[in-house]
Amino acid sequence: TYFGRYLEYIHGIQQLPMTPALADDIRIPEFVSQEWDQKLQAVAPTVQSPWAGVLYLNYALVDPSNAYKQLRKVLMDDGQTRSYSLYIASTRPTFQRGNVFYHSLVLVNIKICYLMDC
């Protein structure tokens, strides 16, 4: 599939749609980490389009805490909601917010903290 010559298009289209099955079973963490380190790490902070949300949601598979911070403020694709993106990031096993380690069983606390901007 061809959307353009920019790295966010070339790599981002392969990251869609981000579903729990894609996140847990198909996007292998080793590959996601290599893709980020070798191609996307330098590009993602400069993306000023909804593709930024796609890239950071994929990054959440390997570094959910840092991706979460970015997902709170970057533009989102039409098919990607901010709440869903934050949910995917915050339910990764290694997600940490501040000094507290969150598990998927305390999502209510994450939502309250997000709304209160803590």
All heavy atoms as an XYZ file, in Angstrom:
962
protein
N       0.850     -1.175      0.000
C       0.000      0.000      0.000
C       0.890      1.230      0.000
O       1.816      1.324      0.799
C      -0.904      0.006      1.237
O      -1.634     -1.211      1.254
C      -1.848      1.179      1.226
N       0.598      2.185     -0.846
C       1.418      3.379     -0.964
C       0.610      4.624     -0.606
O      -0.436      4.889     -1.193
C       1.969      3.512     -2.385
C       2.859      4.714     -2.553
C       4.174      4.680     -2.105
C       2.379      5.876     -3.138
C       4.993      5.781     -2.251
C       3.203      6.986     -3.285
C       4.507      6.933     -2.835
O       5.313      8.017     -2.978
N       1.079      5.360      0.398
C       0.438      6.614      0.789
C       1.352      7.801      0.582
O       0.921      8.925      0.686
C       0.008      6.557      2.258
C      -1.208      5.726      2.477
C      -1.089      4.387      2.787
C      -2.470      6.273      2.357
C      -2.208      3.607      2.984
C      -3.596      5.501      2.557
C      -3.464      4.172      2.865
N       2.605      7.555      0.349
C       3.550      8.643      0.163
C       4.952      8.189      0.505
O       5.188      7.046      0.881
N       5.872      9.120      0.410
C       7.281      8.776      0.590
C       7.797      8.989      2.008
O       8.926      8.659      2.320
C       8.133      9.591     -0.380
C       8.073     11.082     -0.142
C       8.868     11.840     -1.222
N       8.752     13.259     -1.054
C       9.600     14.005     -0.358
N      10.636     13.446      0.212
N       9.413     15.290     -0.254
N       6.965      9.549      2.889
C       7.415      9.846      4.247
C       7.419      8.587      5.108
O       6.563      7.729      4.977
C       6.540     10.925      4.884
C       6.589     12.227      4.123
C       5.486     12.675      3.416
C       7.738     12.994      4.110
C       5.523     13.860      2.701
C       7.797     14.179      3.406
C       6.687     14.606      2.698
O       6.744     15.777      1.993
N       8.398      8.506      6.013
C       8.532      7.313      6.858
C       7.281      7.047      7.689
O       6.933      5.890      7.914
C       9.746      7.442      7.771
C      11.108      7.242      7.114
C      12.229      7.431      8.128
C      11.209      5.871      6.483
N       6.619      8.105      8.149
C       5.422      7.875      8.954
C       4.317      7.193      8.148
O       3.506      6.449      8.689
C       4.899      9.167      9.601
C       4.505     10.252      8.646
C       5.602     11.276      8.371
O       6.791     10.907      8.413
O       5.262     12.439      8.109
N       4.290      7.428      6.833
C       3.313      6.744      5.975
C       3.733      5.288      5.746
O       2.930      4.376      5.868
C       3.209      7.406      4.605
C       2.821      8.858      4.570
C       3.023      9.594      3.418
C       2.256      9.510      5.651
C       2.667     10.928      3.339
C       1.896     10.841      5.583
C       2.111     11.552      4.426
O       1.763     12.868      4.348
N       4.990      5.109      5.384
C       5.509      3.790      5.028
C       5.399      2.819      6.199
O       4.979      1.672      6.030
C       6.968      3.901      4.536
C       7.018      4.726      3.244
C       7.598      2.530      4.343
C       8.409      5.178      2.848
N       5.764      3.288      7.392
C       5.722      2.412      8.559
C       4.360      2.441      9.237
O       3.871      1.416      9.703
C       6.820      2.792      9.555
C       8.180      2.449      9.050
N       8.789      1.251      9.310
C       9.038      3.141      8.260
C       9.968      1.216      8.719
N      10.140      2.356      8.073
N       3.736      3.601      9.289
C       2.462      3.739      9.985
C       1.354      2.893      9.396
O       0.546      2.321     10.136
N       1.291      2.785      8.092
C       0.216      2.015      7.472
C       0.311      0.539      7.847
O      -0.711     -0.161      7.929
C       0.184      2.214      5.928
C      -1.144      1.721      5.363
C       1.368      1.544      5.262
C      -2.364      2.393      5.899
N       1.515      0.072      8.136
C       1.693     -1.326      8.553
C       1.280     -1.542     10.014
O       1.187     -2.678     10.466
C       3.148     -1.749      8.360
C       3.692     -1.537      6.974
C       2.883     -2.235      5.891
O       2.430     -3.354      6.074
N       2.682     -1.575      4.772
N       1.052     -0.461     10.727
C       0.694     -0.535     12.143
C      -0.818     -0.446     12.355
O      -1.279     -0.407     13.495
C       1.398      0.596     12.900
C       2.897      0.520     12.791
C       3.594      1.802     13.212
O       2.983      2.759     13.652
N       4.907      1.817     13.059
N      -1.567     -0.405     11.289
C      -3.023     -0.255     11.380
C      -3.738     -1.535     11.004
O      -3.253     -2.274     10.147
C      -3.485      0.863     10.437
C      -3.005      2.256     10.789
C      -3.433      3.228      9.706
C      -3.516      2.701     12.132
N      -4.897     -1.788     11.554
C      -5.474     -1.090     12.707
C      -4.865     -1.640     13.998
O      -4.573     -2.832     14.097
C      -6.957     -1.444     12.638
C      -6.972     -2.811     12.035
C      -5.788     -2.840     11.071
N      -4.645     -0.791     14.971
C      -4.089     -1.234     16.241
C      -5.213     -1.829     17.082
O      -6.069     -1.117     17.580
C      -3.409     -0.088     16.988
C      -2.762     -0.524     18.292
S      -1.515     -1.825     18.126
C      -0.184     -0.904     17.373
N      -5.199     -3.109     17.182
C      -6.179     -3.839     17.978
C      -5.430     -4.622     19.048
O      -4.209     -4.803     18.937
C      -6.975     -4.823     17.104
O      -6.056     -5.805     16.599
C      -7.661     -4.122     15.940
N      -6.117     -5.098     20.076
C      -5.416     -5.922     21.066
C      -4.720     -7.136     20.436
O      -3.618     -7.495     20.847
C      -6.532     -6.343     22.022
C      -7.502     -5.203     21.951
C      -7.478     -4.772     20.493
N      -5.326     -7.736     19.423
C      -4.689     -8.881     18.766
C      -3.392     -8.465     18.074
O      -2.377     -9.159     18.161
C      -5.635     -9.514     17.763
N      -3.416     -7.340     17.394
C      -2.205     -6.839     16.737
C      -1.158     -6.504     17.789
O       0.016     -6.842     17.643
C      -2.524     -5.610     15.880
C      -1.405     -5.076     15.009
C      -1.084     -6.063     13.896
C      -1.802     -3.742     14.402
N      -1.594     -5.850     18.860
C      -0.672     -5.441     19.917
C      -0.059     -6.637     20.642
O       1.117     -6.613     20.987
C      -1.394     -4.533     20.914
N      -0.858     -7.662     20.866
C      -0.383     -8.780     21.678
C       0.216     -9.938     20.893
O       1.058    -10.668     21.406
C      -1.536     -9.322     22.531
C      -1.996     -8.325     23.582
O      -1.188     -7.461     23.968
O      -3.164     -8.408     23.991
N      -0.217    -10.120     19.663
C       0.169    -11.334     18.954
C       0.941    -11.121     17.652
O       1.634    -12.019     17.207
C      -1.081    -12.165     18.634
C      -1.833    -12.562     19.887
O      -1.172    -12.830     20.911
O      -3.069    -12.585     19.844
N       0.816     -9.974     17.042
C       1.389     -9.807     15.704
C       2.583     -8.849     15.688
O       3.602     -9.148     15.088
C       0.301     -9.351     14.709
C      -0.767    -10.440     14.616
C       0.899     -9.029     13.345
C      -1.993    -10.081     13.835
N       2.455     -7.703     16.345
C       3.549     -6.733     16.374
C       4.562     -7.190     17.419
O       4.470     -6.854     18.590
C       3.043     -5.326     16.692
C       2.063     -4.725     15.713
C       2.621     -4.326     14.394
N       3.624     -3.288     14.515
C       4.371     -2.889     13.511
N       4.231     -3.435     12.329
N       5.258     -1.966     13.660
N       5.541     -7.956     17.018
C       6.526     -8.540     17.926
C       7.361     -7.418     18.557
O       7.898     -6.567     17.848
C       7.430     -9.528     17.164
C       6.563    -10.647     16.578
C       8.526    -10.078     18.048
C       7.281    -11.494     15.558
N       7.466     -7.405     19.896
C       8.189     -6.317     20.572
C       9.600     -6.083     20.045
O      10.030     -4.941     19.926
C       8.206     -6.769     22.040
C       6.994     -7.614     22.169
C       6.859     -8.332     20.849
N      10.318     -7.143     19.712
C      11.675     -6.974     19.188
C      11.659     -6.176     17.887
O      12.469     -5.270     17.684
C      12.330     -8.339     18.961
C      13.759     -8.232     18.451
C      14.382     -9.594     18.215
O      13.700    -10.622     18.306
O      15.588     -9.609     17.902
N      10.714     -6.495     17.000
C      10.612     -5.764     15.742
C      10.192     -4.319     15.979
O      10.757     -3.392     15.400
C       9.615     -6.434     14.793
C       9.373     -5.625     13.549
C      10.295     -5.634     12.520
C       8.253     -4.816     13.428
C      10.104     -4.868     11.377
C       8.050     -4.047     12.301
C       8.976     -4.072     11.268
N       9.203     -4.114     16.830
C       8.727     -2.765     17.119
C       9.857     -1.912     17.679
O      10.042     -0.761     17.287
C       7.524     -2.791     18.083
C       7.132     -1.389     18.521
C       6.335     -3.492     17.436
N      10.640     -2.488     18.569
C      11.771     -1.776     19.163
C      12.833     -1.432     18.113
O      13.343     -0.305     18.067
C      12.380     -2.627     20.276
O      13.411     -1.939     20.906
N      13.165     -2.385     17.262
C      14.143     -2.129     16.201
C      13.629     -1.082     15.219
O      14.388     -0.189     14.805
C      14.470     -3.417     15.463
C      15.266     -4.395     16.270
C      15.437     -5.730     15.568
O      14.918     -5.970     14.479
N      16.173     -6.640     16.204
N      12.373     -1.189     14.832
C      11.778     -0.220     13.909
C      11.829      1.181     14.508
O      12.167      2.148     13.827
C      10.336     -0.634     13.613
C       9.596      0.297     12.685
C       8.160     -0.123     12.492
O       7.480     -0.501     13.485
O       7.697     -0.080     11.345
N      11.497      1.282     15.792
C      11.515      2.586     16.456
C      12.938      3.145     16.510
O      13.169      4.294     16.135
C      10.938      2.481     17.868
C      10.907      3.798     18.564
C      11.814      4.288     19.454
C       9.937      4.833     18.373
N      11.473      5.557     19.844
C      10.315      5.912     19.196
C       8.792      4.954     17.591
C       9.581      7.095     19.260
C       8.060      6.127     17.661
C       8.455      7.179     18.485
N      13.878      2.326     16.989
C      15.263      2.785     17.143
C      15.910      3.152     15.816
O      16.629      4.147     15.726
C      16.103      1.709     17.834
C      15.698      1.479     19.281
O      14.990      2.331     19.862
O      16.071      0.423     19.836
N      15.668      2.359     14.786
C      16.351      2.559     13.514
C      15.665      3.546     12.576
O      16.344      4.175     11.753
C      16.506      1.219     12.802
C      17.399      0.252     13.549
C      17.414     -1.134     12.924
O      17.028     -1.326     11.776
N      17.850     -2.121     13.692
N      14.363      3.681     12.655
C      13.639      4.484     11.668
C      12.774      5.596     12.251
O      12.726      6.692     11.710
C      12.732      3.592     10.804
C      13.471      2.553     10.006
C      14.242      3.178      8.887
C      14.925      2.116      8.032
N      15.707      2.685      6.966
N      12.057      5.322     13.317
C      10.981      6.223     13.716
C      11.305      7.172     14.864
O      10.665      8.217     15.004
C       9.731      5.406     14.063
C       9.215      4.543     12.915
C       8.049      3.688     13.383
C       8.835      5.397     11.722
N      12.272      6.841     15.672
C      12.602      7.659     16.832
C      12.926      9.109     16.453
O      12.482     10.042     17.116
C      13.775      7.045     17.591
C      14.122      7.755     18.869
C      15.214      7.015     19.629
O      15.983      6.239     19.051
N      15.279      7.235     20.914
N      13.655      9.294     15.411
C      14.027     10.647     14.982
C      12.895     11.348     14.235
O      12.818     12.573     14.229
C      15.277     10.590     14.101
N      12.019     10.570     13.630
C      10.942     11.123     12.801
C       9.712     11.506     13.628
O       9.117     12.555     13.428
C      10.544     10.115     11.702
C       9.330     10.588     10.936
C      11.710      9.874     10.773
N       9.326     10.645     14.565
C       8.064     10.815     15.295
C       7.899     12.193     15.946
O       6.824     12.795     15.824
C       7.897      9.705     16.320
N       8.911     12.752     16.602
C       8.716     14.059     17.231
C       8.475     15.202     16.234
O       7.964     16.258     16.608
C      10.021     14.297     17.997
C      10.622     12.957     18.159
C      10.202     12.164     16.957
N       8.801     14.986     14.979
C       8.629     16.042     13.977
C       7.313     15.923     13.209
O       6.966     16.822     12.448
C       9.786     16.029     12.963
O       9.729     14.823     12.194
C      11.140     16.141     13.663
N       6.591     14.827     13.399
C       5.349     14.601     12.661
C       4.250     15.484     13.231
O       3.922     15.403     14.411
C       4.935     13.111     12.714
C       3.597     12.899     12.026
C       6.004     12.245     12.075
N       3.709     16.339     12.390
C       2.655     17.270     12.797
C       1.341     16.915     12.105
O       0.630     17.797     11.622
C       3.070     18.709     12.456
C       4.334     19.168     13.136
C       4.193     19.211     14.644
O       3.193     19.698     15.168
N       5.171     18.673     15.350
N       1.046     15.640     12.053
C      -0.173     15.152     11.413
C      -0.723     14.010     12.262
O      -0.064     13.559     13.200
C       0.138     14.654      9.995
O       0.839     13.424     10.047
N      -1.920     13.527     11.947
C      -2.481     12.401     12.703
C      -1.636     11.129     12.673
O      -1.843     10.245     13.497
C      -3.840     12.182     12.038
C      -4.226     13.530     11.532
C      -2.920     14.113     11.051
N      -0.686     11.051     11.771
C       0.195      9.880     11.756
C       1.018      9.795     13.042
O       1.471      8.718     13.422
C       1.114      9.907     10.538
C       0.397      9.543      9.282
C      -0.025     10.394      8.300
C       0.004      8.235      8.860
N      -0.662      9.698      7.308
C      -0.664      8.363      7.621
C       0.134      6.962      9.401
C      -1.177      7.273      6.928
C      -0.378      5.882      8.720
C      -1.029      6.041      7.495
N       1.219     10.914     13.737
C       1.951     10.894     15.003
C       1.258      9.978     16.009
O       1.912      9.216     16.717
C       2.094     12.301     15.567
N      -0.066     10.042     16.061
C      -0.811      9.170     16.967
C      -0.613      7.706     16.637
O      -0.488      6.864     17.532
N      -0.565      7.382     15.366
C      -0.346      6.000     14.932
C       1.046      5.532     15.364
O       1.207      4.439     15.921
C      -0.509      5.872     13.400
C      -0.125      4.490     12.921
C      -1.927      6.227     12.978
N       2.046      6.362     15.131
C       3.415      5.978     15.480
C       3.590      5.782     16.980
O       4.214      4.809     17.421
C       4.404      7.025     14.968
C       4.451      7.253     13.460
C       5.497      8.313     13.122
C       4.725      5.967     12.705
N       3.038      6.715     17.773
C       3.207      6.601     19.220
C       2.367      5.475     19.816
O       2.754      4.885     20.825
C       2.934      7.935     19.912
C       4.115      8.863     19.809
C       4.089      9.958     18.971
C       5.283      8.617     20.523
C       5.181     10.802     18.851
C       6.383      9.455     20.416
C       6.331     10.545     19.588
O       7.423     11.361     19.476
N       1.240      5.149     19.207
C       0.467      4.006     19.687
C       1.255      2.715     19.458
O       1.291      1.833     20.315
C      -0.896      3.938     19.004
C      -1.814      2.815     19.484
C      -1.998      2.853     20.997
C      -3.149      2.905     18.773
N       1.908      2.606     18.328
C       2.776      1.453     18.073
C       3.943      1.437     19.055
O       4.297      0.388     19.597
C       3.275      1.503     16.630
C       4.102      0.292     16.279
O       3.632     -0.817     16.232
N       5.390      0.528     16.040
N       4.528      2.587     19.317
C       5.641      2.688     20.265
C       5.216      2.252     21.667
O       6.021      1.731     22.441
C       6.165      4.122     20.269
C       7.338      4.372     21.175
C       8.466      3.559     21.143
C       7.331      5.449     22.050
C       9.547      3.814     21.974
C       8.408      5.705     22.880
C       9.512      4.890     22.843
O      10.578      5.140     23.666
N       3.944      2.426     21.986
C       3.429      2.022     23.301
C       3.595      0.526     23.551
O       3.589      0.089     24.704
C       1.961      2.413     23.440
N       3.773     -0.242     22.506
C       3.958     -1.684     22.679
C       5.289     -2.012     23.334
O       5.439     -3.055     23.961
C       3.836     -2.406     21.339
C       2.524     -2.199     20.587
C       2.530     -2.979     19.288
C       1.337     -2.558     21.451
N       6.277     -1.116     23.227
C       7.592     -1.376     23.809
C       7.964     -0.382     24.906
O       8.776     -0.704     25.766
C       8.708     -1.413     22.731
C       8.522     -2.615     21.821
C       8.774     -0.135     21.940
N       7.394      0.812     24.883
C       7.664      1.811     25.921
C       6.365      2.549     26.228
O       6.186      3.704     25.849
C       8.746      2.783     25.455
C       9.243      3.690     26.568
O       8.633      3.703     27.664
O      10.230      4.406     26.346
N       5.441      1.874     26.911
C       4.122      2.457     27.112
C       4.111      3.730     27.947
O       3.301      4.619     27.694
C       3.333      1.339     27.784
C       4.347      0.444     28.386
C       5.553      0.544     27.499
N       5.005      3.854     28.896
C       5.004      5.036     29.757
C       5.357      6.300     28.982
O       4.690      7.325     29.110
C       5.980      4.837     30.920
O       5.611      3.683     31.658
N       6.405      6.238     28.173
C       6.781      7.410     27.384
C       5.809      7.654     26.241
O       5.510      8.807     25.907
C       8.212      7.278     26.870
C       9.214      7.518     27.971
O       9.033      8.376     28.810
N      10.264      6.725     28.001
N       5.316      6.600     25.642
C       4.331      6.757     24.574
C       3.052      7.399     25.108
O       2.449      8.242     24.450
C       4.025      5.407     23.944
N       2.643      7.017     26.299
C       1.441      7.573     26.931
C       1.526      9.094     27.022
O       0.569      9.802     26.715
C       1.275      6.960     28.320
C       0.029      7.374     29.047
C      -1.131      6.613     28.963
C       0.002      8.507     29.849
C      -2.272      6.964     29.646
C      -1.140      8.878     30.535
C      -2.275      8.108     30.432
O      -3.411      8.477     31.109
N       2.693      9.586     27.439
C       2.888     11.042     27.554
C       2.674     11.733     26.211
O       2.084     12.805     26.135
C       4.296     11.344     28.081
C       4.528     10.874     29.493
C       6.001     11.039     29.865
C       6.319     10.313     31.152
N       7.745     10.323     31.455
N       3.167     11.133     25.153
C       3.013     11.710     23.822
C       1.578     11.566     23.307
O       1.049     12.464     22.666
C       3.992     11.064     22.842
C       5.439     11.322     23.162
C       5.756     12.801     23.221
O       5.327     13.576     22.383
N       6.508     13.194     24.237
N       0.961     10.425     23.601
C      -0.406     10.182     23.130
C      -1.408     11.146     23.756
O      -2.485     11.359     23.215
C      -0.809      8.733     23.415
C      -0.136      7.701     22.526
C      -0.325      6.293     23.101
C      -0.668      7.782     21.102
N      -1.056     11.735     24.878
C      -1.942     12.716     25.504
C      -2.013     14.011     24.699
O      -2.959     14.776     24.862
C      -1.476     13.036     26.921
C      -1.728     11.883     27.887
C      -1.384     12.245     29.286
N      -2.264     13.317     29.747
C      -2.093     13.963     30.881
N      -1.088     13.662     31.665
N      -2.919     14.918     31.233
N      -1.034     14.255     23.813
C      -0.999     15.570     23.164
C      -0.875     15.563     21.646
O      -1.152     16.578     21.013
C       0.116     16.414     23.780
C       1.483     15.792     23.734
C       2.494     16.600     24.534
C       3.808     15.883     24.614
N       4.769     16.578     25.445
N      -0.451     14.459     21.036
C      -0.285     14.461     19.575
C      -1.636     14.367     18.868
O      -2.647     13.984     19.461
C       0.635     13.306     19.089
C       2.035     13.464     19.648
C       0.047     11.956     19.409
N      -1.631     14.699     17.592
C      -2.836     14.563     16.782
C      -3.183     13.092     16.609
O      -2.299     12.242     16.563
C      -2.622     15.205     15.412
C      -2.434     16.724     15.397
C      -2.007     17.182     14.018
C      -3.708     17.415     15.830
N      -4.471     12.815     16.496
C      -4.951     11.436     16.341
C      -5.568     11.240     14.964
O      -6.228     12.134     14.439
C      -6.017     11.104     17.386
C      -5.515     11.065     18.799
S      -4.537      9.576     19.067
C      -3.417     10.147     20.317
N      -5.384     10.045     14.425
C      -5.990      9.654     13.166
C      -7.510      9.584     13.341
O      -8.007      9.347     14.445
C      -5.437      8.283     12.765
C      -5.946      7.825     11.422
O      -5.558      8.427     10.412
O      -6.738      6.866     11.401
N      -8.249      9.779     12.254
C      -9.711      9.734     12.315
C     -10.236      8.415     12.874
O     -11.288      8.378     13.503
C     -10.325      9.950     10.923
C     -10.143     11.363     10.432
O      -9.789     12.238     11.241
O     -10.361     11.597      9.235
N      -9.539      7.342     12.646
C      -9.980      6.040     13.120
C      -9.390      5.650     14.464
O      -9.469      4.505     14.872
N      -8.788      6.603     15.147
C      -8.088      6.331     16.399
C      -8.496      7.374     17.432
O      -8.242      8.551     17.247
C      -6.574      6.415     16.135
C      -5.691      6.323     17.343
C      -4.236      6.587     17.003
O      -3.888      6.905     15.864
N      -3.369      6.467     17.974
N      -9.110      6.959     18.507
C      -9.473      7.925     19.541
C      -8.363      8.027     20.576
O      -7.589      7.096     20.785
C     -10.781      7.539     20.250
O     -10.571      6.313     20.952
C     -11.935      7.409     19.268
N      -8.298      9.185     21.207
C      -7.287      9.386     22.245
C      -7.544      8.430     23.420
O      -6.608      7.848     23.965
C      -7.296     10.843     22.723
C      -6.130     11.176     23.632
C      -6.024     12.669     23.927
N      -6.118     13.495     22.758
C      -5.127     13.737     21.893
N      -3.944     13.191     22.086
N      -5.312     14.522     20.857
N      -8.802      8.264     23.803
C      -9.094      7.392     24.947
C      -8.666      5.950     24.656
O      -8.105      5.277     25.527
C     -10.569      7.465     25.335
O     -11.384      7.066     24.267
N      -8.921      5.466     23.459
C      -8.510      4.105     23.092
C      -6.987      3.989     23.098
O      -6.425      3.003     23.589
C      -9.074      3.726     21.720
C      -8.694      2.339     21.273
C      -9.306      1.223     21.833
C      -7.711      2.142     20.311
C      -8.953     -0.062     21.435
C      -7.356      0.859     19.910
C      -7.981     -0.235     20.470
O      -7.626     -1.488     20.080
N      -6.311      4.987     22.569
C      -4.846      4.968     22.528
C      -4.260      4.957     23.932
O      -3.317      4.209     24.220
C      -4.336      6.185     21.750
O      -4.816      6.154     20.435
N      -4.807      5.787     24.820
C      -4.330      5.809     26.205
C      -4.635      4.495     26.912
O      -3.851      4.027     27.739
C      -4.940      6.993     26.951
C      -4.515      8.362     26.435
C      -5.320      9.459     27.123
C      -3.021      8.587     26.597
N      -5.771      3.901     26.578
C      -6.124      2.602     27.152
C      -5.110      1.535     26.742
O      -4.608      0.782     27.577
C      -7.535      2.196     26.715
C      -7.885      0.782     27.073
C      -8.299      0.455     28.364
C      -7.770     -0.242     26.137
C      -8.596     -0.854     28.711
C      -8.072     -1.554     26.475
C      -8.481     -1.860     27.756
O      -8.770     -3.150     28.091
N      -4.810      1.467     25.450
C      -3.837      0.474     24.966
C      -2.494      0.686     25.669
O      -1.875     -0.265     26.153
C      -3.678      0.540     23.430
C      -4.949      0.070     22.729
C      -2.462     -0.271     22.960
C      -5.233     -1.411     22.850
N      -2.025      1.925     25.732
C      -0.738      2.202     26.376
C      -0.765      1.837     27.860
O       0.158      1.201     28.368
C      -0.361      3.668     26.194
N      -1.824      2.231     28.551
C      -1.867      2.034     30.003
C      -2.138      0.596     30.423
O      -1.959      0.260     31.588
C      -2.910      2.960     30.627
O      -4.205      2.615     30.201
N      -2.530     -0.256     29.500
C      -2.762     -1.656     29.852
C      -1.602     -2.565     29.445
O      -1.689     -3.780     29.616
C      -4.074     -2.188     29.229
O      -4.034     -2.011     27.817
C      -5.271     -1.477     29.819
N      -0.535     -1.989     28.943
C       0.669     -2.783     28.670
C       1.279     -3.200     30.006
O       1.250     -2.436     30.968
C       1.703     -1.981     27.866
C       1.262     -1.494     26.510
C       1.079     -2.596     25.495
N      -0.302     -3.049     25.516
C      -0.739     -4.231     25.106
N       0.072     -5.119     24.638
N      -2.006     -4.554     25.165
N       1.850     -4.378     30.087
C       2.367     -4.891     31.370
C       3.413     -4.007     32.035
O       3.526     -4.011     33.260
C       2.972     -6.248     30.993
C       2.271     -6.649     29.747
C       1.959     -5.371     29.024
N       4.187     -3.243     31.267
C       5.258     -2.445     31.870
C       4.903     -0.978     32.041
O       5.772     -0.165     32.353
C       6.540     -2.545     31.017
O       6.248     -2.077     29.691
C       7.044     -3.978     30.957
N       3.638     -0.639     31.875
C       3.231      0.765     32.012
C       3.471      1.272     33.424
O       3.092      0.637     34.399
C       1.754      0.936     31.651
C       1.254      2.341     31.861
C       1.645      3.352     31.008
C       0.413      2.644     32.906
C       1.199      4.653     31.192
C      -0.050      3.938     33.098
C       0.347      4.939     32.241
N       4.099      2.448     33.522
C       4.296      3.123     34.801
C       3.938      4.580     34.642
O       4.272      5.202     33.633
C       5.743      3.005     35.267
C       6.133      1.619     35.661
C       7.539      1.579     36.230
O       8.311      2.513     36.098
N       7.872      0.482     36.875
N       3.314      5.122     35.632
C       2.976      6.554     35.629
C       3.528      7.133     36.908
O       3.089      6.782     37.987
C       1.467      6.733     35.565
C       1.057      8.165     35.622
C       0.327      8.549     34.372
N       0.098      9.966     34.401
C      -1.059     10.518     34.140
N      -2.088      9.779     33.819
N      -1.181     11.813     34.170
N       4.496      8.018     36.800
C       5.149      8.556     37.987
C       5.867      7.434     38.721
O       6.555      6.625     38.131
N       5.647      7.361     40.030
C       6.266      6.317     40.847
C       5.333      5.149     41.104
O       5.643      4.269     41.871
C       6.710      6.906     42.190
C       7.815      7.917     42.005
O       8.639      7.753     41.118
N       7.829      8.950     42.810
N       4.164      5.162     40.481
C       3.174      4.123     40.729
C       3.095      3.198     39.527
O       3.008      3.631     38.391
C       1.787      4.755     41.004
C       0.754      3.685     41.252
C       1.879      5.710     42.172
N       3.109      1.917     39.778
C       2.977      0.909     38.728
C       1.508      0.534     38.611
O       0.890      0.120     39.577
C       3.813     -0.323     39.081
C       3.925     -1.311     37.959
C       4.813     -1.083     36.931
C       3.145     -2.442     37.930
C       4.939     -1.989     35.889
C       3.250     -3.352     36.901
C       4.159     -3.114     35.880
N       0.924      0.730     37.436
C      -0.492      0.467     37.234
C      -0.705     -0.855     36.521
O       0.018     -1.199     35.603
C      -1.132      1.561     36.378
C      -1.306      2.852     37.114
C      -0.344      3.846     37.044
C      -2.428      3.072     37.882
C      -0.497      5.029     37.719
C      -2.597      4.258     38.566
C      -1.622      5.229     38.487
O      -1.787      6.400     39.160
N      -1.721     -1.554     36.907
C      -2.165     -2.758     36.226
C      -3.495     -2.463     35.571
O      -4.178     -1.502     35.901
C      -2.310     -3.918     37.218
C      -1.020     -4.339     37.822
N      -0.111     -5.134     37.162
C      -0.447     -4.042     39.008
C       0.945     -5.333     37.925
N       0.768     -4.680     39.049
N      -3.897     -3.290     34.641
C      -5.144     -3.062     33.930
C      -6.355     -3.094     34.847
O      -7.407     -2.584     34.503
C      -5.318     -4.074     32.803
O      -5.323     -5.375     33.322
N      -6.228     -3.651     36.043
C      -7.359     -3.719     36.964
C      -7.673     -2.380     37.618
O      -8.714     -2.222     38.230
C      -7.104     -4.773     38.047
C      -6.950     -6.200     37.544
C      -6.610     -7.131     38.697
C      -8.243     -6.650     36.868
N      -6.795     -1.394     37.487
C      -7.033     -0.094     38.111
C      -7.203      0.998     37.064
O      -6.825      2.139     37.274
C      -5.913      0.277     39.114
C      -5.936     -0.634     40.307
C      -4.555      0.275     38.445
N      -7.828      0.670     35.961
C      -8.025      1.650     34.898
C      -8.863      2.836     35.356
O      -8.682      3.946     34.877
C      -8.676      0.996     33.677
C      -7.737      0.130     32.863
C      -8.496     -0.555     31.742
C      -6.605      0.949     32.312
N      -9.763      2.610     36.268
C     -10.587      3.702     36.780
C      -9.698      4.758     37.407
O      -9.887      5.955     37.192
C     -11.628      3.181     37.797
C     -12.364      4.330     38.460
C     -12.609      2.249     37.104
N      -8.695      4.357     38.163
C      -7.778      5.310     38.776
C      -6.978      6.079     37.728
O      -6.712      7.260     37.897
C      -6.820      4.600     39.728
C      -7.522      4.066     40.948
O      -8.579      4.563     41.314
N      -6.960      3.052     41.567
N      -6.602      5.428     36.655
C      -5.873      6.094     35.579
C      -6.754      7.153     34.944
O      -6.322      8.276     34.709
C      -5.392      5.072     34.529
C      -4.350      4.156     35.136
C      -4.844      5.779     33.295
C      -3.995      2.981     34.276
N      -8.002      6.798     34.685
C      -8.923      7.758     34.077
C      -9.121      8.961     34.978
O      -9.086     10.096     34.536
C     -10.261      7.085     33.777
C     -11.230      7.977     33.073
C     -12.505      7.243     32.721
C     -13.443      8.190     31.997
N     -14.700      7.534     31.666
N      -9.304      8.746     36.266
C      -9.487      9.857     37.200
C      -8.243     10.717     37.238
O      -8.313     11.934     37.179
C      -9.828      9.310     38.605
C     -11.242      8.691     38.578
C      -9.753     10.421     39.651
C     -11.574      7.901     39.825
N      -7.082     10.090     37.301
C      -5.824     10.836     37.324
C      -5.647     11.629     36.044
O      -5.238     12.785     36.068
C      -4.658      9.861     37.519
S      -3.095     10.683     37.848
N      -5.988     11.038     34.905
C      -5.890     11.740     33.633
C      -6.805     12.957     33.612
O      -6.422     14.051     33.217
C      -6.239     10.801     32.472
C      -6.267     11.475     31.139
C      -5.102     11.867     30.495
C      -7.475     11.743     30.512
C      -5.129     12.502     29.287
C      -7.522     12.388     29.298
C      -6.354     12.757     28.683
O      -6.388     13.398     27.473
N      -8.029     12.812     34.087
C      -8.968     13.923     34.097
C      -8.539     15.028     35.048
O      -8.815     16.191     34.819
C     -10.370     13.419     34.466
C     -11.035     12.494     33.441
C     -12.329     11.926     34.002
C     -11.281     13.220     32.136
N      -7.843     14.653     36.106
C      -7.381     15.636     37.085
C      -5.993     16.177     36.734
O      -5.465     17.017     37.430
C      -7.372     15.009     38.474
C      -8.763     14.618     38.953
S      -8.750     13.760     40.545
C      -8.038     14.988     41.608
N      -5.404     15.657     35.656
C      -4.089     16.095     35.179
C      -3.004     15.906     36.228
O      -2.197     16.780     36.466
C      -4.136     17.532     34.685
C      -2.938     17.834     33.794
O      -2.483     16.934     33.075
O      -2.469     18.979     33.813
N      -2.996     14.728     36.871
C      -1.961     14.474     37.881
C      -0.840     13.634     37.306
O      -0.868     13.198     36.199
C      -2.557     13.787     39.076
S      -3.473     12.278     38.748
